[in-house]
Amino acid sequence: MHRKLDILAEKGFVILRDRQGSPIDPAEWESLEYMDWKSGGDTNFAPLTSATGEMDCRGFWDHGKPDKGGIWTKNRKMAPGLADYVERIGGNFGRVRIIKLNPSDDATALRQLHLDDNNRLNPSGEGWVVRSWLELDNAAGQSTFILREDKDDPATESRIRLHPGMQLVIDTQRLYHVVSHPGPRPRYALITSWESDDVLDGWIKREMAAGSHSPAGAKAAAGGKAAGKAAAGSKAAAGRKQPADRKLTSAH
């Protein structure tokens, strides 16, 4: 068994307040070295950390490690604000990456719904690995996070409209997920793997937006037709016992 965060028990995700402080210069993510790594659509990734410190997007398990104890790559020098954001949280991070997601339609995105293999080689008794997102693109309202408890059941779906500076934490080994991004420009976001521990729990509690832990909070974030799906998804999830592990359909 692994330690899991109580705040993620109900829905598997939490919406935090927007990142505080001065804006991060877009040059920090636009000037990075990206690798042709496909996951959840037409994507490229710029690794800020890896298992060894080399420019590598592979899972840490390829090097005999769980997704913790990430080592900074050469990209860190070009992204001091992003690195500082991660280090200020203070927890045990694994993979830290910028995703560049090229545009696609909603139907194409839905075909990419997947789970992440976050906890391979993670020793029993240690913290469950989850992921945080910091949205970086400067065009608000163009991207939507789609989350499902059941990949093939839209009634379990929550949709979250994204905007620059938005922070989320998601148990992506529990929830099928993908981002629908119609464009026209690529979407950029910082994705970080975290061990569930007291440090991460404290940061989440400090950063929580009002009502974000309740079904009403998810509904407000989604809006319109998607809000109804979010409420239905939360209701369905509440009545379903969550397994400790689930068969993975995709890993990145």
C-alpha positions as CSV (number, residue, x, y, z in Angstrom):
1,M,0.0,0.0,0.0
2,H,1.1,3.6,-0.7
3,R,0.3,6.8,1.1
4,K,-2.3,8.8,-0.7
5,L,-3.5,12.3,-0.2
6,D,-7.0,12.7,1.4
7,I,-7.7,15.8,-0.8
8,L,-7.6,13.6,-3.9
9,A,-9.7,10.8,-2.5
10,E,-13.1,12.0,-3.7
11,K,-12.4,13.0,-7.3
12,G,-8.8,12.3,-8.0
13,F,-8.0,15.9,-8.9
14,V,-8.0,19.3,-7.2
15,I,-8.0,22.8,-8.8
16,L,-5.7,25.3,-7.0
17,R,-5.6,29.0,-7.1
18,D,-3.6,30.6,-10.0
19,R,0.1,30.8,-9.6
20,Q,1.1,33.9,-7.5
21,G,4.0,36.3,-8.2
22,S,5.5,37.9,-11.3
23,P,4.9,36.3,-14.7
24,I,7.4,33.8,-16.0
25,D,9.0,35.0,-19.2
26,P,7.7,32.9,-22.2
27,A,11.2,32.7,-23.4
28,E,11.8,30.2,-20.6
29,W,9.7,27.5,-22.4
30,E,10.0,28.7,-25.9
31,S,13.8,28.5,-26.0
32,L,14.1,25.0,-24.5
33,E,15.4,22.0,-26.3
34,Y,12.4,19.8,-27.1
35,M,12.3,16.1,-27.9
36,D,9.9,14.3,-30.3
37,W,8.0,12.3,-27.6
38,K,4.4,11.5,-28.2
39,S,1.9,11.2,-25.4
40,G,-1.7,12.3,-25.3
41,G,-1.6,13.7,-28.9
42,D,0.8,15.5,-31.2
43,T,3.3,16.4,-28.5
44,N,6.9,17.4,-27.9
45,F,8.5,17.5,-24.5
46,A,11.4,19.5,-23.0
47,P,12.7,17.6,-20.0
48,L,13.9,19.9,-17.1
49,T,14.7,16.8,-15.1
50,S,15.3,13.1,-15.9
51,A,16.4,10.0,-14.1
52,T,20.1,10.7,-14.9
53,G,20.3,14.4,-15.7
54,E,20.6,13.6,-19.5
55,M,18.1,14.8,-22.1
56,D,15.7,11.8,-21.7
57,C,11.9,11.6,-21.7
58,R,11.8,7.9,-20.8
59,G,10.3,6.6,-17.6
60,F,12.7,6.5,-14.6
61,W,12.0,2.7,-14.4
62,D,14.3,2.3,-17.5
63,H,17.1,3.3,-15.1
64,G,15.8,1.1,-12.2
65,K,14.2,4.1,-10.3
66,P,10.7,5.1,-9.3
67,D,9.4,8.5,-10.6
68,K,11.2,10.4,-7.8
69,G,14.5,12.1,-7.2
70,G,14.7,13.9,-10.5
71,I,18.0,15.3,-11.6
72,W,18.1,18.6,-13.5
73,T,19.0,18.6,-17.2
74,K,20.8,21.3,-19.2
75,N,17.4,22.9,-19.9
76,R,17.3,24.2,-16.3
77,K,19.8,27.0,-17.2
78,M,17.3,28.4,-19.7
79,A,14.3,28.1,-17.3
80,P,15.3,29.5,-13.9
81,G,11.8,30.7,-13.1
82,L,10.2,27.3,-13.8
83,A,12.9,25.6,-11.8
84,D,12.4,28.0,-8.9
85,Y,8.6,27.3,-9.0
86,V,9.3,23.5,-8.6
87,E,11.9,23.9,-5.9
88,R,9.8,26.3,-3.9
89,I,7.1,23.7,-3.6
90,G,9.8,21.7,-1.8
91,G,8.6,18.1,-2.2
92,N,10.2,15.1,-3.8
93,F,9.8,15.5,-7.5
94,G,10.6,13.1,-10.3
95,R,10.0,14.0,-14.0
96,V,9.7,17.7,-14.6
97,R,8.8,18.6,-18.2
98,I,7.3,21.2,-20.5
99,I,4.7,19.8,-22.8
100,K,4.2,21.4,-26.2
101,L,0.8,20.2,-27.5
102,N,-0.1,20.9,-31.0
103,P,-3.8,21.7,-32.0
104,S,-6.4,19.0,-32.5
105,D,-10.1,18.6,-32.4
106,D,-12.1,17.2,-29.5
107,A,-12.8,13.8,-31.2
108,T,-9.1,13.3,-31.8
109,A,-8.3,14.2,-28.2
110,L,-10.8,11.8,-26.8
111,R,-9.1,8.9,-28.7
112,Q,-5.9,9.8,-26.7
113,L,-7.5,9.3,-23.2
114,H,-5.0,7.4,-21.1
115,L,-3.6,6.5,-17.7
116,D,0.0,7.2,-16.5
117,D,2.3,4.7,-15.2
118,N,3.4,6.9,-12.3
119,N,4.2,4.2,-9.6
120,R,6.2,1.6,-11.3
121,L,9.0,0.5,-8.9
122,N,7.5,2.8,-6.2
123,P,8.1,0.8,-2.9
124,S,5.1,-0.1,-0.9
125,G,4.7,2.2,2.1
126,E,6.0,5.3,0.3
127,G,4.0,8.1,-1.1
128,W,1.8,7.6,-4.2
129,V,3.2,9.6,-7.2
130,V,0.8,12.1,-8.7
131,R,1.2,15.0,-11.1
132,S,0.8,18.8,-11.1
133,W,0.2,21.1,-14.0
134,L,1.0,24.7,-14.4
135,E,-0.5,26.2,-17.5
136,L,1.9,28.5,-19.4
137,D,0.2,29.4,-22.7
138,N,-0.8,33.0,-23.0
139,A,-4.2,32.3,-24.7
140,A,-6.9,31.7,-22.1
141,G,-9.9,29.4,-22.7
142,Q,-8.5,27.5,-25.7
143,S,-7.7,24.3,-23.9
144,T,-9.8,21.9,-21.9
145,F,-8.7,19.1,-19.6
146,I,-10.8,16.0,-20.0
147,L,-10.8,13.5,-17.0
148,R,-12.7,10.2,-16.8
149,E,-13.0,7.6,-14.1
150,D,-14.1,5.1,-16.9
151,K,-12.4,5.6,-20.2
152,D,-15.5,4.6,-22.2
153,D,-18.2,6.3,-20.0
154,P,-18.8,10.0,-20.6
155,A,-21.0,10.0,-17.5
156,T,-17.8,9.8,-15.4
157,E,-16.3,12.8,-17.2
158,S,-15.1,16.1,-15.8
159,R,-14.0,19.0,-18.0
160,I,-11.8,21.8,-16.8
161,R,-11.3,24.9,-18.9
162,L,-7.7,26.0,-18.7
163,H,-6.1,29.4,-18.6
164,P,-2.5,30.8,-18.1
165,G,-1.3,30.4,-14.5
166,M,-3.8,27.7,-13.6
167,Q,-2.5,25.1,-11.2
168,L,-3.9,21.5,-10.9
169,V,-2.9,18.3,-9.2
170,I,-4.2,15.0,-10.7
171,D,-3.9,11.4,-9.8
172,T,-3.2,10.4,-13.4
173,Q,-2.8,6.7,-12.6
174,R,-6.4,6.8,-11.4
175,L,-8.1,9.1,-14.0
176,Y,-8.0,8.7,-17.7
177,H,-7.0,12.1,-19.0
178,V,-6.2,14.2,-22.1
179,V,-6.3,17.9,-23.1
180,S,-8.4,19.1,-26.0
181,H,-6.6,22.0,-27.6
182,P,-8.1,23.5,-30.8
183,G,-5.3,26.0,-31.2
184,P,-4.3,27.7,-33.4
185,R,-1.1,28.0,-31.5
186,P,0.5,25.2,-29.5
187,R,-0.3,24.8,-25.8
188,Y,2.5,24.8,-23.2
189,A,2.3,23.5,-19.7
190,L,4.7,22.5,-16.9
191,I,4.1,18.9,-15.7
192,T,5.8,17.6,-12.5
193,S,5.6,14.2,-10.8
194,W,5.4,14.4,-7.0
195,E,5.5,11.9,-4.2
196,S,2.5,12.2,-1.9
197,D,3.9,13.4,1.4
198,D,3.4,16.1,4.0
199,V,5.2,18.7,1.9
200,L,3.0,18.3,-1.1
201,D,-0.1,18.1,1.1
202,G,0.8,21.3,2.8
203,W,1.4,23.1,-0.5
204,I,-1.9,21.9,-2.0
205,K,-3.8,23.2,1.1
206,R,-2.1,26.6,0.9
207,E,-2.8,26.9,-2.8
208,M,-6.4,25.6,-2.9
209,A,-8.9,27.8,-4.6
210,A,-12.2,28.4,-2.7
211,G,-14.5,25.5,-3.3
212,S,-12.1,23.6,-5.6
213,H,-12.4,20.5,-3.4
214,S,-16.1,20.2,-3.9
215,P,-18.2,19.1,-6.9
216,A,-19.4,22.7,-7.2
217,G,-15.8,23.8,-7.7
218,A,-15.3,21.5,-10.6
219,K,-18.6,22.6,-12.1
220,A,-17.7,26.2,-11.9
221,A,-14.3,25.5,-13.6
222,A,-15.9,23.6,-16.4
223,G,-19.0,25.6,-17.3
224,G,-21.9,25.0,-19.6
225,K,-22.5,21.5,-21.0
226,A,-19.2,20.3,-19.6
227,A,-20.2,21.4,-16.1
228,G,-23.1,18.9,-16.2
229,K,-20.7,16.2,-17.1
230,A,-18.4,17.2,-14.3
231,A,-21.2,17.0,-11.7
232,A,-22.2,13.6,-13.1
233,G,-18.6,12.4,-13.1
234,S,-18.2,13.4,-9.5
235,K,-21.4,11.7,-8.4
236,A,-20.5,8.5,-10.2
237,A,-17.0,8.6,-8.7
238,A,-18.2,9.1,-5.2
239,G,-20.2,5.9,-5.4
240,R,-17.4,3.8,-6.8
241,K,-14.7,2.2,-4.7
242,Q,-11.3,3.1,-6.1
243,P,-8.8,0.2,-6.6
244,A,-5.3,0.6,-5.4
245,D,-4.0,-0.3,-8.9
246,R,-5.5,-0.3,-12.4
247,K,-4.4,-1.7,-15.7
248,L,-2.6,1.0,-17.6
249,T,-3.4,1.7,-21.2
250,S,-0.6,4.2,-21.8
251,A,2.5,5.4,-20.0
252,H,4.5,8.6,-20.4
